[in-house]
Amino acid sequence: MRKLYLAGKQFGRLRLIEVVRTNAAKQRVWRCVCDCGNEHEAAQGHITTGKVTSCGCWRRERATKHGMHRSPEWFAYNHAQQRCKAEHKSHAHYFDRGITFKFTSFEQFYKEVGSRPSTRHSLDRIDNDKGYELGNVRWATREEQMRNTRCDNCISLKERVKELESELAALKAAEGK
């Protein structure tokens, strides 16, 4: 008689319709209709204890409130956030240098950087000594990022080209004499 008592009852977003079978654990499995309109089957114990409250629509809504879950912008946000943690493999280049992630939400981050212009662009910090924060992030190509690298003992590429050109000129002058 218990199944008749539960039929038509609402648990979370699910309204119980009928028992469709018994599972391996000998629990009744109910056919339910979710508030979103989808049908779903779930074990009675999971429904009555609150372990299952919808067909899965609630989790999808919550995970994608900005509608950009798993987009290139979301991955950039997520990876930048991870790089700034002590347990990340690149912690010496980020966490240990005091590079922090200061955005409080994906929405705030997206408002700052906008859509990725092309597949050639990736997230870049304008000032490499500052963290991921308002005013210090942008989309940049690999070439732009190479001009914005931190290197204490490096000679810039332009300076090295000038050195090589002057050496070449000197060699040509020596051959011409």
MARBA-3410 file (N, C-alpha, C, O; in Angstrom, 1 decimal):
177
0.8,-1.2,0.0,0.0,0.0,0.0,0.9,1.3,0.0,0.4,2.3,-0.4 ~ 2.1,1.2,0.5,3.0,2.4,0.5,3.2,3.0,-0.8,3.2,4.2,-0.9 ~ 3.3,2.2,-1.9,3.5,2.7,-3.2,2.3,3.6,-3.7,2.5,4.6,-4.4 ~ 1.1,3.2,-3.3,-0.1,4.0,-3.6,0.0,5.3,-2.8,-0.5,6.3,-3.4 ~ 0.5,5.3,-1.6,0.5,6.5,-0.8,1.5,7.5,-1.4,1.2,8.7,-1.4
2.6,7.0,-2.0,3.6,7.9,-2.6,3.3,8.4,-4.0,3.7,9.4,-4.4 ~ 2.5,7.6,-4.7,2.1,8.0,-6.1,1.5,9.4,-6.1,0.5,9.6,-5.3 ~ 1.9,10.3,-6.9,1.4,11.6,-7.0,2.1,12.6,-6.1,1.9,13.8,-6.2 ~ 2.9,12.1,-5.2,3.6,13.0,-4.2,4.8,13.7,-4.9,5.4,13.1,-5.9 ~ 5.2,14.9,-4.5,6.3,15.7,-5.0,7.4,15.6,-4.1,7.3,15.8,-2.9
8.6,15.3,-4.6,9.9,15.3,-3.8,10.9,16.1,-4.6,11.3,15.7,-5.7 ~ 11.2,17.3,-4.1,12.1,18.2,-4.9,11.3,18.6,-6.1,10.2,19.2,-6.1 ~ 11.9,18.4,-7.3,11.3,18.7,-8.6,10.6,17.5,-9.2,10.0,17.6,-10.3 ~ 10.6,16.3,-8.5,10.1,15.1,-9.0,8.7,14.8,-8.5,8.5,14.8,-7.3 ~ 7.8,14.5,-9.4,6.4,14.0,-9.0,6.4,12.5,-9.3,6.7,12.1,-10.5
6.1,11.7,-8.3,6.1,10.2,-8.5,4.9,9.8,-9.3,3.8,10.2,-8.9 ~ 5.1,8.9,-10.3,4.0,8.5,-11.1,3.6,7.0,-10.8,2.5,6.7,-10.3 ~ 4.6,6.1,-11.0,4.3,4.7,-10.7,5.6,4.0,-10.5,6.7,4.4,-10.9 ~ 5.5,2.8,-9.8,6.6,1.9,-9.7,6.8,1.1,-11.0,5.8,0.5,-11.5 ~ 8.0,1.1,-11.5,8.2,0.4,-12.8,9.0,-0.9,-12.6,8.8,-1.8,-13.5
9.7,-1.0,-11.6,10.5,-2.3,-11.3,11.1,-2.2,-9.9,10.9,-1.3,-9.2 ~ 11.8,-3.3,-9.6,12.5,-3.4,-8.4,14.0,-3.6,-8.8,14.3,-4.4,-9.6 ~ 14.9,-2.8,-8.2,16.3,-2.9,-8.5,17.0,-4.0,-7.8,16.4,-4.7,-7.0 ~ 18.3,-4.2,-8.0,19.1,-5.2,-7.4,19.1,-5.2,-5.9,19.2,-6.2,-5.2 ~ 19.0,-4.0,-5.3,18.9,-3.8,-3.9,17.5,-4.0,-3.3,17.2,-3.7,-2.2
16.6,-4.4,-4.2,15.2,-4.7,-3.8,14.5,-3.4,-3.4,13.6,-3.5,-2.6 ~ 14.9,-2.3,-4.0,14.2,-1.0,-3.8,13.2,-0.8,-5.0,13.5,-1.2,-6.1 ~ 12.1,-0.2,-4.7,11.2,0.2,-5.8,11.8,1.3,-6.6,12.4,2.2,-6.1 ~ 11.7,1.2,-7.9,12.2,2.2,-8.8,11.0,2.9,-9.4,10.1,2.2,-10.0 ~ 10.9,4.2,-9.2,9.7,5.0,-9.6,10.0,5.7,-10.9,11.1,6.1,-11.2
8.9,5.7,-11.8,8.9,6.6,-12.9,8.4,7.9,-12.4,7.3,8.0,-11.8 ~ 9.1,9.0,-12.7,8.8,10.3,-12.1,8.7,11.3,-13.3,9.3,11.1,-14.4 ~ 8.0,12.4,-13.1,8.0,13.5,-14.0,8.6,14.7,-13.3,8.2,15.1,-12.2 ~ 9.7,15.3,-13.9,10.4,16.4,-13.3,9.6,17.7,-13.7,8.8,17.7,-14.6 ~ 9.8,18.7,-12.9,9.1,20.0,-13.1,9.5,20.6,-14.5,8.8,21.3,-15.1
10.7,20.2,-15.0,11.1,20.6,-16.3,10.4,19.9,-17.5,10.5,20.3,-18.6 ~ 9.7,18.8,-17.1,8.9,18.0,-18.1,9.6,16.7,-18.5,8.9,15.9,-19.1 ~ 10.8,16.5,-18.1,11.5,15.2,-18.4,11.0,14.1,-17.5,10.6,14.3,-16.4 ~ 11.0,12.9,-18.1,10.7,11.7,-17.2,12.0,11.2,-16.7,13.0,11.3,-17.4 ~ 11.9,10.6,-15.5,13.2,10.1,-14.9,12.8,8.9,-14.0,11.7,8.9,-13.5
13.7,7.9,-13.9,13.5,6.8,-13.0,14.5,6.9,-11.9,15.7,7.2,-12.1 ~ 14.1,6.6,-10.7,15.0,6.7,-9.5,14.5,5.7,-8.5,13.3,5.5,-8.4 ~ 15.4,5.3,-7.6,15.1,4.4,-6.5,14.3,5.1,-5.4,14.6,6.3,-5.2 ~ 13.4,4.5,-4.8,12.5,5.2,-3.8,13.4,5.7,-2.7,13.1,6.8,-2.2 ~ 14.4,4.9,-2.2,15.2,5.4,-1.1,16.0,6.7,-1.5,16.1,7.5,-0.6
16.4,6.8,-2.7,17.1,8.0,-3.1,16.2,9.2,-3.2,16.6,10.3,-2.9 ~ 15.0,8.9,-3.6,14.0,10.0,-3.7,13.6,10.5,-2.4,13.6,11.7,-2.1 ~ 13.2,9.6,-1.5,12.6,10.0,-0.2,13.7,10.6,0.7,13.4,11.4,1.6 ~ 15.0,10.2,0.6,16.0,10.8,1.4,16.6,12.1,0.8,17.4,12.8,1.5 ~ 16.2,12.5,-0.4,16.7,13.7,-1.0,17.9,13.6,-1.8,18.5,14.6,-2.2
18.4,12.4,-2.0,19.6,12.2,-2.8,19.4,12.5,-4.2,20.3,13.0,-4.9 ~ 18.2,12.2,-4.7,17.8,12.6,-6.0,16.6,13.5,-5.9,15.6,13.2,-5.3 ~ 16.7,14.7,-6.5,15.7,15.7,-6.4,15.2,16.2,-7.7,14.2,16.9,-7.8 ~ 15.9,15.8,-8.8,15.4,16.2,-10.2,15.9,15.2,-11.2,16.6,14.2,-10.8 ~ 15.6,15.4,-12.4,16.1,14.5,-13.5,17.6,14.8,-13.8,18.2,14.1,-14.6
18.2,15.8,-13.2,19.5,16.3,-13.5,19.5,17.7,-14.0,20.6,18.3,-14.1 ~ 18.3,18.2,-14.2,18.2,19.6,-14.8,18.7,20.6,-13.8,19.3,21.7,-14.1 ~ 18.5,20.4,-12.5,18.9,21.4,-11.5,20.4,21.5,-11.5,21.0,22.6,-11.4 ~ 21.2,20.4,-11.6,22.6,20.4,-11.6,23.1,21.1,-12.8,24.1,21.9,-12.7 ~ 22.5,20.8,-14.0,22.9,21.5,-15.2,22.7,23.0,-15.1,23.5,23.8,-15.6
21.6,23.4,-14.6,21.3,24.8,-14.4,22.3,25.5,-13.5,22.7,26.6,-13.8 ~ 22.6,24.9,-12.4,23.5,25.5,-11.5,24.9,25.6,-12.0,25.6,26.5,-11.8 ~ 25.3,24.5,-12.8,26.7,24.5,-13.3,26.9,25.5,-14.5,28.0,25.9,-14.8 ~ 25.8,25.8,-15.1,25.9,26.7,-16.3,25.1,27.9,-16.2,24.4,28.3,-17.2 ~ 25.1,28.5,-15.1,24.3,29.8,-14.9,24.8,30.9,-15.8,24.0,31.8,-16.1
26.0,30.8,-16.3,26.5,31.8,-17.2,26.4,31.3,-18.7,26.6,32.1,-19.6 ~ 26.0,30.1,-18.9,25.9,29.5,-20.2,27.2,29.3,-20.9,27.1,29.0,-22.1 ~ 28.3,29.4,-20.3,29.6,29.2,-21.0,30.4,28.1,-20.4,31.7,28.1,-20.6 ~ 29.8,27.2,-19.7,30.6,26.1,-19.1,31.3,25.3,-20.3,30.7,25.0,-21.3 ~ 32.6,25.1,-20.1,33.5,24.3,-21.0,33.7,25.1,-22.3,34.2,24.5,-23.3
33.5,26.4,-22.3,33.9,27.3,-23.4,35.4,27.6,-23.3,36.0,27.4,-22.2 ~ 36.0,28.1,-24.3,37.4,28.5,-24.2,37.7,29.6,-23.1,38.7,29.5,-22.5 ~ 36.7,30.5,-23.0,36.9,31.5,-21.9,36.8,30.8,-20.5,37.5,31.2,-19.6 ~ 35.9,29.9,-20.4,35.8,29.2,-19.1,37.0,28.4,-18.8,37.5,28.4,-17.6 ~ 37.6,27.7,-19.8,38.8,27.0,-19.6,40.0,27.9,-19.2,40.8,27.6,-18.3
40.1,29.1,-19.8,41.1,30.0,-19.5,41.0,30.5,-18.0,42.0,30.6,-17.3 ~ 39.7,30.8,-17.6,39.4,31.2,-16.3,39.9,30.1,-15.3,40.5,30.3,-14.3 ~ 39.4,28.9,-15.6,39.7,27.8,-14.7,41.2,27.4,-14.6,41.7,27.2,-13.5 ~ 41.9,27.4,-15.7,43.3,27.1,-15.7,44.1,28.2,-15.0,45.1,27.9,-14.3 ~ 43.8,29.4,-15.2,44.5,30.5,-14.5,44.3,30.4,-13.0,45.2,30.6,-12.2
43.1,30.1,-12.6,42.8,29.9,-11.2,43.6,28.8,-10.6,44.2,28.9,-9.5 ~ 43.7,27.6,-11.3,44.5,26.5,-10.8,46.0,26.8,-10.7,46.6,26.3,-9.8 ~ 46.5,27.5,-11.7,47.9,27.8,-11.7,48.4,28.6,-10.5,49.6,28.5,-10.1 ~ 47.5,29.3,-9.9,47.8,30.1,-8.7,47.8,29.4,-7.4,47.9,30.0,-6.3 ~ 47.5,28.1,-7.4,47.4,27.3,-6.2,48.8,26.6,-5.9,49.5,26.3,-6.8
49.0,26.4,-4.6,50.3,25.8,-4.1,50.5,24.4,-4.6,51.6,24.0,-4.8 ~ 49.4,23.7,-4.8,49.6,22.3,-5.3,49.7,22.1,-6.8,49.9,21.0,-7.2 ~ 49.7,23.2,-7.5,49.8,23.1,-9.0,51.3,22.8,-9.4,52.2,23.3,-8.7 ~ 51.5,22.1,-10.4,52.9,21.7,-10.9,53.7,22.9,-11.2,54.9,22.8,-11.1 ~ 53.1,24.0,-11.6,53.8,25.2,-11.9,53.9,26.2,-10.8,54.0,27.4,-11.0
53.7,25.8,-9.6,53.6,26.7,-8.4,54.8,27.6,-8.3,54.7,28.7,-7.8 ~ 56.0,27.2,-8.7,57.2,28.0,-8.6,57.1,29.3,-9.5,57.7,30.3,-9.2 ~ 56.3,29.2,-10.6,56.2,30.3,-11.5,55.0,31.2,-11.1,54.9,32.3,-11.7 ~ 54.1,30.7,-10.3,52.9,31.5,-9.9,52.8,31.6,-8.4,53.1,32.7,-7.9 ~ 52.4,30.6,-7.7,52.1,30.7,-6.3,53.3,31.2,-5.5,53.2,32.1,-4.7
54.5,30.6,-5.8,55.7,31.0,-5.0,56.1,32.4,-5.3,56.8,33.0,-4.5 ~ 55.8,33.0,-6.4,56.1,34.3,-6.8,55.1,35.3,-6.3,55.2,36.5,-6.5 ~ 54.0,34.8,-5.7,53.0,35.7,-5.2,51.9,36.1,-6.2,51.1,37.0,-6.0 ~ 51.9,35.3,-7.3,50.9,35.6,-8.3,49.5,35.0,-7.8,49.4,33.8,-7.6 ~ 48.5,35.9,-7.7,47.3,35.4,-7.2,46.2,35.6,-8.2,46.3,36.3,-9.2
45.1,34.9,-8.0,43.9,34.9,-8.8,42.8,35.7,-8.1,42.3,35.2,-7.1 ~ 42.5,36.9,-8.5,41.6,37.8,-7.7,40.2,37.9,-8.2,39.4,38.7,-7.7 ~ 39.8,37.2,-9.3,38.5,37.3,-9.8,37.6,36.5,-8.9,37.9,35.4,-8.5 ~ 36.4,37.0,-8.5,35.5,36.3,-7.6,34.5,35.4,-8.3,33.9,34.6,-7.7 ~ 34.4,35.6,-9.6,33.4,34.8,-10.4,33.8,34.8,-11.8,34.5,35.6,-12.3
33.3,33.8,-12.5,33.5,33.7,-14.0,32.9,34.9,-14.6,33.5,35.5,-15.6 ~ 31.7,35.4,-14.2,31.1,36.5,-14.8,31.9,37.8,-14.7,32.0,38.5,-15.7 ~ 32.6,38.0,-13.6,33.5,39.1,-13.4,34.6,39.0,-14.4,35.0,40.0,-15.0 ~ 35.2,37.8,-14.4,36.3,37.6,-15.4,35.9,37.9,-16.8,36.7,38.6,-17.5 ~ 34.8,37.3,-17.2,34.3,37.5,-18.6,34.0,38.9,-18.9,34.3,39.4,-20.1
33.5,39.6,-18.0,33.2,41.1,-18.2,34.5,41.8,-18.4,34.5,42.8,-19.2 ~ 35.6,41.4,-17.8,36.9,42.1,-17.9,37.5,41.7,-19.3,38.0,42.6,-20.0 ~ 37.6,40.5,-19.7,38.3,40.1,-20.9,37.5,39.9,-22.1,38.0,40.0,-23.3 ~ 36.2,39.6,-22.0,35.3,39.4,-23.1,35.6,38.0,-23.8,36.2,37.2,-23.2 ~ 35.1,37.9,-25.0,35.2,36.7,-25.8,36.6,36.6,-26.3,37.3,37.6,-26.6
37.1,35.4,-26.4,38.4,35.1,-27.0,38.3,35.5,-28.5,37.5,35.0,-29.2 ~ 39.2,36.4,-29.0,39.1,36.9,-30.4,39.3,35.8,-31.4,38.6,35.8,-32.5 ~ 40.2,34.8,-31.2,40.4,33.8,-32.2,41.1,32.6,-31.4,41.4,32.7,-30.3 ~ 41.2,31.5,-32.1,41.9,30.3,-31.5,43.4,30.6,-31.3,44.0,29.8,-30.6 ~ 43.9,31.6,-31.9,45.3,32.0,-31.8,45.6,32.8,-30.5,46.7,33.0,-30.1
44.5,33.2,-29.8,44.7,34.0,-28.6,44.5,33.1,-27.3,43.8,32.2,-27.3 ~ 45.3,33.5,-26.3,45.2,32.9,-25.0,45.3,34.0,-23.9,45.7,35.1,-24.3 ~ 45.0,33.6,-22.7,45.0,34.6,-21.6,46.4,35.0,-21.3,47.4,34.2,-21.2 ~ 46.6,36.3,-21.1,47.9,36.9,-20.8,47.8,37.9,-19.7,46.8,38.6,-19.6 ~ 48.8,38.0,-18.8,48.9,39.0,-17.8,49.7,40.2,-18.4,50.8,39.9,-18.9
49.2,41.3,-18.4,49.9,42.5,-18.9,51.2,42.8,-18.2,52.3,42.9,-18.8 ~ 51.1,42.8,-16.8,52.3,42.9,-16.0,52.6,41.6,-15.3,51.8,41.1,-14.5 ~ 53.7,40.9,-15.7,53.9,39.6,-15.2,54.3,39.5,-13.7,54.3,38.4,-13.2 ~ 54.5,40.6,-13.1,54.7,40.6,-11.6,53.4,40.8,-10.8,53.4,40.7,-9.6 ~ 52.3,41.0,-11.5,51.0,41.1,-10.9,50.2,39.9,-11.1,50.5,39.1,-12.0
49.1,39.7,-10.4,48.3,38.5,-10.5,47.2,38.7,-11.6,47.2,39.6,-12.4 ~ 46.3,37.7,-11.6,45.2,37.7,-12.5,44.1,38.6,-11.8,43.5,38.1,-10.9 ~ 44.0,39.8,-12.3,43.2,40.8,-11.6,42.6,41.8,-12.6,43.1,41.8,-13.8 ~ 41.7,42.6,-12.2,41.1,43.6,-13.0,42.2,44.5,-13.6,43.1,45.0,-12.8 ~ 42.2,44.8,-14.9,43.2,45.7,-15.5,44.5,45.0,-15.8,45.3,45.7,-16.4
44.7,43.7,-15.5,45.9,43.1,-15.8,45.8,41.8,-16.6,46.8,41.1,-16.8 ~ 44.7,41.6,-17.2,44.5,40.4,-18.1,44.0,40.8,-19.5,43.3,41.8,-19.6 ~ 44.4,40.1,-20.5,43.9,40.3,-21.8,44.1,39.1,-22.6,44.7,38.1,-22.2 ~ 43.5,39.1,-23.8,43.7,38.0,-24.8,44.9,38.4,-25.6,45.0,39.6,-26.1 ~ 45.9,37.5,-25.8,47.1,37.9,-26.6,47.5,36.7,-27.5,47.3,35.5,-27.1
48.1,37.0,-28.6,48.7,35.9,-29.4,50.0,35.4,-28.8,50.5,36.1,-27.9 ~ 50.5,34.4,-29.3,51.8,33.8,-28.8,52.9,34.9,-29.0,53.8,35.0,-28.2 ~ 52.9,35.5,-30.2,53.9,36.5,-30.5,53.9,37.7,-29.5,54.9,38.1,-29.0 ~ 52.6,38.1,-29.1,52.5,39.2,-28.2,53.0,38.7,-26.8,53.6,39.5,-26.0 ~ 52.7,37.5,-26.5,53.1,37.0,-25.2,54.6,36.8,-25.1,55.2,37.0,-24.0
55.2,36.4,-26.2,56.7,36.3,-26.2,57.4,37.6,-25.9,58.5,37.6,-25.3 ~ 56.8,38.7,-26.3,57.4,40.0,-26.0,57.1,40.5,-24.6,57.6,41.5,-24.1 ~ 56.3,39.7,-23.9,55.9,40.1,-22.5,56.3,39.0,-21.5,55.6,38.7,-20.6 ~ 57.5,38.4,-21.8,57.9,37.3,-20.9,58.9,37.9,-19.8,59.5,38.9,-19.9 ~ 58.9,37.1,-18.7,59.8,37.5,-17.6,61.1,36.6,-17.8,61.0,35.4,-17.8
62.2,37.3,-17.9,63.4,36.6,-18.0,64.5,37.5,-17.5,64.8,38.6,-18.1 ~ 65.1,37.2,-16.4,66.1,38.0,-15.7,67.4,38.1,-16.5,68.0,39.2,-16.5 ~ 67.8,37.0,-17.2,69.1,37.0,-17.8,69.0,37.0,-19.4,70.0,36.7,-20.1 ~ 67.9,37.4,-19.9,67.6,37.3,-21.3,68.0,38.6,-22.0,67.8,39.7,-21.4 ~ 68.4,38.5,-23.3,68.6,39.7,-24.1,67.4,39.7,-25.0,67.0,38.6,-25.5
66.8,40.8,-25.2,65.6,40.8,-26.1,66.0,40.4,-27.5,67.1,40.6,-27.9 ~ 65.0,39.8,-28.2,65.2,39.3,-29.6,65.7,40.5,-30.5,66.6,40.2,-31.3 ~ 65.2,41.6,-30.3,65.6,42.8,-31.2,67.1,43.1,-30.9,67.8,43.4,-31.9 ~ 67.4,43.1,-29.7,68.8,43.4,-29.3,69.8,42.4,-29.9,70.8,42.7,-30.4 ~ 69.4,41.1,-29.9,70.2,40.0,-30.4,70.3,40.1,-31.9,71.4,39.8,-32.5
69.2,40.5,-32.6,69.3,40.6,-34.0,70.2,41.8,-34.4,71.0,41.6,-35.3 ~ 70.2,42.9,-33.7,71.1,44.0,-33.9,72.5,43.6,-33.7,73.4,43.9,-34.5 ~ 72.8,42.8,-32.7,74.2,42.3,-32.5,74.6,41.4,-33.6,75.8,41.5,-34.1 ~ 73.7,40.5,-34.1,74.1,39.6,-35.2,74.3,40.4,-36.5,75.2,40.1,-37.3 ~ 73.5,41.4,-36.7,73.6,42.2,-37.9,75.0,43.0,-37.9,75.6,43.1,-38.9
75.3,43.5,-36.7,76.6,44.3,-36.7,77.8,43.3,-36.8,78.8,43.7,-37.4 ~ 77.7,42.1,-36.3,78.7,41.1,-36.5,78.9,40.7,-37.9,80.0,40.6,-38.5 ~ 77.7,40.5,-38.6,77.7,40.2,-40.0,78.3,41.3,-40.8,79.1,41.1,-41.8 ~ 78.0,42.6,-40.5,78.5,43.7,-41.2,80.0,43.8,-41.0,80.8,44.1,-42.0 ~ 80.5,43.5,-39.8,81.9,43.5,-39.5,82.6,42.4,-40.3,83.7,42.6,-40.8
82.0,41.2,-40.4,82.6,40.1,-41.2,82.7,40.5,-42.7,83.7,40.2,-43.3 ~ 81.6,41.1,-43.2,81.6,41.5,-44.6,82.7,42.6,-44.8,83.4,42.6,-45.9 ~ 82.8,43.5,-43.9,83.8,44.6,-44.1,85.2,44.0,-44.0,86.1,44.4,-44.8 ~ 85.5,43.0,-43.2,86.8,42.3,-43.1,87.1,41.6,-44.3,88.3,41.6,-44.8 ~ 86.1,40.9,-44.9,86.3,40.2,-46.2,86.6,41.1,-47.4,87.4,40.8,-48.3
86.0,42.3,-47.3,86.1,43.3,-48.4,87.5,44.0,-48.4,87.9,44.5,-49.4 ~ 88.2,44.0,-47.3,89.5,44.7,-47.2,90.6,44.0,-47.8,91.7,44.4,-47.8
END
